[in-house]
Amino acid sequence: MIMSTDWNQPYSREKAAYPLEYVVSSKFWPSVRRVDSAYGDRNLMCACIPTTAYAEESEQEVGV
């Protein structure tokens, strides 16, 4: 939006990119990238514990 050639906003592009004075010297533009390129999108990894662990924990609480 800031790089658009058509700007119909009531404020300037500079004000849009740097709304506050201190942002001019400390603006952080996060890089956007896919995780491990397209491979990471197709092969998702979960760092969660296995669902069987939840079942075992639940059984221990109930006393089964």
Rosetta blueprint (number, residue, H / E / L):
1 M L
2 I L
3 M L
4 S L
5 T L
6 D L
7 W L
8 N L
9 Q L
10 P L
11 Y L
12 S L
13 R H
14 E H
15 K H
16 A H
17 A H
18 Y L
19 P L
20 L L
21 E L
22 Y L
23 V H
24 V H
25 S H
26 S H
27 K L
28 F L
29 W L
30 P L
31 S L
32 V L
33 R L
34 R L
35 V L
36 D L
37 S H
38 A H
39 Y H
40 G H
41 D H
42 R H
43 N L
44 L L
45 M L
46 C L
47 A L
48 C L
49 I L
50 P L
51 T H
52 T H
53 A H
54 Y H
55 A H
56 E H
57 E H
58 S H
59 E H
60 Q H
61 E H
62 V H
63 G L
64 V L
